[in-house]
Amino acid sequence: MAHEQMTQQMSDKPGFIAALDQSGGSTPKALKLYGIDEEAYSTEEEMYCLIHDMRARIIKSPAFTGAKVIGAILFERTMDGAIDGIPTAQYLWENRQVVPFLKVDKGLAAEENGCQLMKPMPDLDALQSRAVGKGIFGTKMRSVISAANADGIKAVVAQQFEIGKQILGHGLMPIIEPEVTITIADKAEAEAILRDEITAQLDALAPGVQVMLKLSLPSEANFYKPLIDHPGVMRVVALSGGYALDAANEMLSQNTGMIASFSRALTEGLSAQQSDAEFDAELAKTIDAICAASVAG
């Protein structure tokens, strides 16, 4: 029953997906933006405890509910953790009505043909089995495109869909994320190649099979509308990719049917030094703005 409800929510409920999946490499920067410098911790374990506390504070905030935040992407250690003694994914769904996803990639390989594939994931099947047992609905995995190189982009999309099918085999919904770097000069050209490659992979899916897509905000408004309308796509979500919150929301609002899945932009303005009232007010304002942009599109 819960899986059916989650599927319905992810298919058509207005709102957006919160990306709370900073990994080991990006955690120090996320903590610094939150007002916690590296001097505040001396071990990796202490660092992860601090980022878990930040995520728990966000999740427990009154505005963080399925009314506007329809899903949340978790880091593996966050999934393995708990909030108020309740496993994180269970807490999200049962206490906040937010659908839980899990980041499954292990980082990026060295750049080749202007792109970075994902590193091998030899333990993916075991991780997915654990995720299913913890009530996770879907997964997310990220590659990076930094040039309009047809061979590189083709390889990125092929790898994403190959692993996506492996994930589907566990009954999980894959969020396929081939991120186009927003600062490259040939971003529009890269997006055109990417759209064609994704379309070819979607057309090859068996009838009734769906995936989700997480894409950089496009240079041309509604450029990804054909993907949004494709029967093989449950939802297309946008990453902020380095855009400030206001700019990301403005671009998102111009893309019909695309919803947000912001990470850094979601936590913009939040600080460990804020009182709970200040923190909750700032987060509520951000959630309202991101949801409005998602619905406007």
VMD Tcl script that draws the C-alpha trace (Angstrom):
set ca {
  {0.00 0.00 0.00}
  {2.75 2.48 0.95}
  {4.58 1.85 -2.36}
  {1.39 2.57 -4.32}
  {0.85 5.78 -2.35}
  {4.46 6.83 -2.95}
  {4.13 6.08 -6.66}
  {1.00 8.23 -6.87}
  {2.68 11.06 -4.98}
  {5.78 11.03 -7.16}
  {3.76 10.80 -10.36}
  {1.51 13.80 -10.01}
  {1.49 15.56 -6.63}
  {2.54 19.23 -6.78}
  {5.71 20.09 -4.87}
  {9.41 19.34 -5.12}
  {12.13 16.92 -4.01}
  {14.65 17.98 -1.38}
  {18.22 16.82 -2.06}
  {19.78 16.00 1.32}
  {22.45 13.72 -0.09}
  {25.77 15.54 0.25}
  {28.45 12.84 0.32}
  {31.84 12.77 2.03}
  {33.50 15.05 -0.51}
  {30.86 17.79 -0.39}
  {29.98 17.57 3.31}
  {32.69 20.01 4.59}
  {31.44 22.68 2.17}
  {27.81 22.07 3.16}
  {28.71 22.36 6.84}
  {30.72 25.54 6.24}
  {27.76 27.15 4.47}
  {25.69 26.10 7.48}
  {28.08 27.93 9.79}
  {30.20 25.00 11.00}
  {33.90 25.29 10.13}
  {36.28 22.35 9.82}
  {37.80 23.26 13.20}
  {34.53 22.10 14.81}
  {35.29 18.43 14.08}
  {38.43 16.33 14.05}
  {37.25 13.00 12.63}
  {35.12 11.89 9.70}
  {32.64 10.36 12.14}
  {32.19 13.71 13.92}
  {31.69 15.40 10.55}
  {28.97 12.93 9.55}
  {27.25 13.34 12.91}
  {27.12 17.11 12.39}
  {25.68 16.82 8.87}
  {23.12 14.28 10.12}
  {22.09 16.73 12.83}
  {21.63 19.41 10.17}
  {19.53 17.12 7.99}
  {17.45 15.98 10.96}
  {16.81 19.62 11.89}
  {15.59 20.29 8.34}
  {13.39 17.19 8.23}
  {11.82 17.90 11.63}
  {11.08 21.54 10.76}
  {7.30 22.22 10.60}
  {7.38 23.30 6.93}
  {9.15 20.13 5.79}
  {6.13 17.95 5.00}
  {4.59 16.23 2.01}
  {2.32 19.21 1.50}
  {5.16 20.85 -0.48}
  {8.21 18.57 -0.13}
  {7.00 15.44 -1.89}
  {10.32 13.56 -1.76}
  {13.80 13.66 -0.24}
  {17.10 12.16 -1.45}
  {19.27 10.74 1.31}
  {22.95 9.90 1.64}
  {23.60 6.26 2.60}
  {24.69 7.14 6.13}
  {21.55 9.24 6.56}
  {19.43 6.26 5.54}
  {21.29 4.14 8.08}
  {20.73 6.75 10.78}
  {17.64 7.66 12.74}
  {15.58 10.67 13.76}
  {14.15 10.56 17.28}
  {14.99 6.86 17.34}
  {13.08 6.11 14.12}
  {14.97 5.02 10.96}
  {15.27 8.05 8.69}
  {13.31 6.71 5.69}
  {10.53 5.46 7.95}
  {10.41 8.82 9.74}
  {10.19 10.69 6.44}
  {7.21 8.72 5.17}
  {5.28 8.01 8.36}
  {5.89 11.32 10.16}
  {6.30 13.79 7.27}
  {4.61 12.05 4.29}
  {7.79 12.61 2.27}
  {8.90 9.88 -0.18}
  {12.47 8.67 0.58}
  {15.13 8.20 -2.11}
  {18.77 7.07 -1.75}
  {21.90 8.34 -3.49}
  {23.66 5.18 -4.70}
  {26.60 6.30 -6.84}
  {30.15 6.19 -5.44}
  {31.39 9.35 -7.10}
  {32.81 10.27 -10.46}
  {35.50 8.69 -12.63}
  {38.19 10.78 -14.32}
  {36.99 13.00 -17.17}
  {37.00 11.46 -20.63}
  {35.57 13.05 -23.77}
  {34.50 16.02 -21.69}
  {32.38 13.88 -19.37}
  {32.66 11.95 -16.14}
  {31.07 8.54 -15.83}
  {30.20 7.07 -12.45}
  {32.75 4.95 -10.63}
  {32.02 1.19 -10.48}
  {29.39 0.14 -7.94}
  {30.19 -3.51 -7.16}
  {28.02 -3.51 -4.02}
  {24.97 -1.93 -5.67}
  {22.72 -5.00 -5.45}
  {23.43 -5.43 -1.74}
  {22.84 -1.72 -1.12}
  {19.54 -1.83 -2.97}
  {18.38 -4.85 -0.98}
  {19.12 -2.92 2.22}
  {17.32 0.12 0.85}
  {14.20 -1.87 0.04}
  {14.24 -3.26 3.58}
  {14.40 0.25 4.99}
  {11.42 1.51 2.99}
  {13.30 3.47 0.31}
  {11.21 4.17 -2.80}
  {13.90 5.06 -5.32}
  {17.52 5.92 -5.99}
  {19.60 8.71 -7.48}
  {22.95 8.57 -9.30}
  {24.97 11.40 -10.84}
  {27.25 11.75 -13.85}
  {28.70 15.03 -15.15}
  {28.79 16.50 -18.66}
  {31.29 19.34 -19.16}
  {31.45 19.53 -22.96}
  {29.16 19.02 -25.94}
  {31.00 15.84 -26.86}
  {28.70 13.32 -28.54}
  {30.77 10.26 -27.60}
  {31.10 11.34 -23.98}
  {27.42 12.15 -23.57}
  {26.36 8.91 -25.25}
  {28.52 6.95 -22.80}
  {27.09 8.84 -19.80}
  {23.49 8.19 -20.79}
  {24.14 4.55 -21.69}
  {25.73 3.90 -18.29}
  {22.91 5.69 -16.46}
  {20.21 3.63 -18.15}
  {22.12 0.36 -17.82}
  {22.37 0.82 -14.06}
  {18.85 2.23 -13.99}
  {17.55 -1.10 -15.29}
  {19.49 -2.90 -12.55}
  {17.78 -0.64 -10.01}
  {14.35 -1.25 -11.53}
  {15.01 -4.95 -11.06}
  {14.90 -4.38 -7.29}
  {11.53 -2.63 -7.50}
  {13.10 0.79 -6.94}
  {12.56 3.93 -9.04}
  {15.85 5.26 -10.48}
  {16.46 8.99 -10.74}
  {18.87 9.29 -13.67}
  {21.06 12.40 -13.28}
  {23.40 13.35 -16.14}
  {24.27 16.84 -14.88}
  {25.34 19.41 -17.46}
  {27.80 21.87 -15.91}
  {26.06 25.25 -16.03}
  {29.21 27.30 -16.71}
  {30.38 25.66 -19.96}
  {30.29 27.72 -23.15}
  {28.59 24.97 -25.17}
  {25.88 24.16 -22.59}
  {22.98 24.46 -25.08}
  {24.74 22.17 -27.55}
  {25.41 19.63 -24.81}
  {21.74 19.73 -23.81}
  {20.65 19.03 -27.38}
  {22.88 15.94 -27.58}
  {21.74 14.85 -24.13}
  {18.05 15.13 -24.98}
  {18.50 13.01 -28.09}
  {20.44 10.32 -26.23}
  {17.91 10.18 -23.38}
  {15.03 10.00 -25.86}
  {16.64 7.03 -27.61}
  {17.05 5.19 -24.30}
  {13.48 5.99 -23.23}
  {12.11 4.75 -26.55}
  {13.89 1.44 -25.97}
  {12.28 0.82 -22.56}
  {9.64 -1.89 -22.32}
  {6.03 -0.64 -22.32}
  {4.92 0.45 -18.86}
  {8.47 0.88 -17.53}
  {9.29 4.33 -16.16}
  {12.31 6.19 -14.80}
  {12.79 9.66 -13.34}
  {15.23 12.24 -14.69}
  {17.22 14.89 -12.82}
  {18.60 17.50 -15.20}
  {20.33 20.86 -15.05}
  {18.01 23.80 -15.70}
  {18.10 24.18 -19.51}
  {19.38 27.20 -21.42}
  {16.12 27.27 -23.40}
  {12.86 27.23 -21.47}
  {10.82 24.03 -21.93}
  {13.67 22.38 -23.82}
  {13.05 19.15 -21.90}
  {9.27 19.18 -22.34}
  {9.42 16.21 -24.77}
  {11.09 14.19 -22.00}
  {8.54 15.33 -19.42}
  {5.76 14.14 -21.73}
  {7.42 10.81 -22.59}
  {5.46 7.76 -21.31}
  {8.72 6.28 -19.99}
  {9.20 9.18 -17.55}
  {7.51 9.43 -14.16}
  {8.87 12.89 -13.35}
  {11.58 15.30 -14.46}
  {13.26 17.24 -11.68}
  {15.80 20.06 -11.86}
  {19.04 20.49 -9.98}
  {20.12 24.01 -9.06}
  {23.66 23.28 -10.28}
  {25.24 26.30 -8.62}
  {22.59 28.87 -9.45}
  {21.53 31.00 -6.47}
  {18.07 30.25 -5.14}
  {16.26 33.20 -6.74}
  {17.85 32.59 -10.14}
  {17.15 28.85 -9.98}
  {13.51 29.47 -9.06}
  {13.09 32.01 -11.85}
  {14.47 29.57 -14.44}
  {12.46 26.68 -13.06}
  {9.19 28.62 -13.22}
  {9.67 28.92 -16.99}
  {9.80 25.13 -17.50}
  {6.34 23.56 -17.63}
  {6.08 20.28 -15.76}
  {9.60 20.38 -14.30}
  {9.94 20.44 -10.51}
  {12.88 21.24 -8.27}
  {15.33 18.88 -6.62}
  {17.62 21.44 -5.03}
  {20.44 20.80 -2.56}
  {22.59 23.87 -1.89}
  {19.78 26.24 -2.89}
  {17.45 24.53 -0.40}
  {19.78 25.21 2.54}
  {20.68 28.76 1.46}
  {20.24 31.09 4.44}
  {20.18 28.34 7.06}
  {22.67 28.47 9.93}
  {23.58 26.36 12.94}
  {23.63 29.58 14.93}
  {19.96 30.40 14.24}
  {17.34 29.80 16.91}
  {14.77 27.15 16.05}
  {12.25 29.89 15.31}
  {14.66 31.69 12.97}
  {15.71 28.45 11.30}
  {12.12 27.28 10.78}
  {11.05 30.66 9.38}
  {13.94 30.78 6.91}
  {13.37 27.19 5.76}
  {9.62 27.75 5.41}
  {10.28 30.81 3.21}
  {12.66 28.80 1.02}
  {10.28 25.83 0.76}
  {7.42 28.15 -0.20}
  {9.52 29.79 -2.92}
  {10.81 26.51 -4.39}
  {7.35 24.95 -4.34}
  {5.84 28.02 -6.02}
  {8.45 27.84 -8.79}
  {7.83 24.11 -9.23}
  {4.07 24.58 -9.45}
  {4.37 27.64 -11.71}
  {6.28 25.58 -14.23}
}
mol new
graphics top color blue
foreach p $ca { graphics top sphere $p radius 0.5 }
foreach p [lrange $ca 0 end-1] q [lrange $ca 1 end] { graphics top cylinder $p $q radius 0.2 }
display resetview
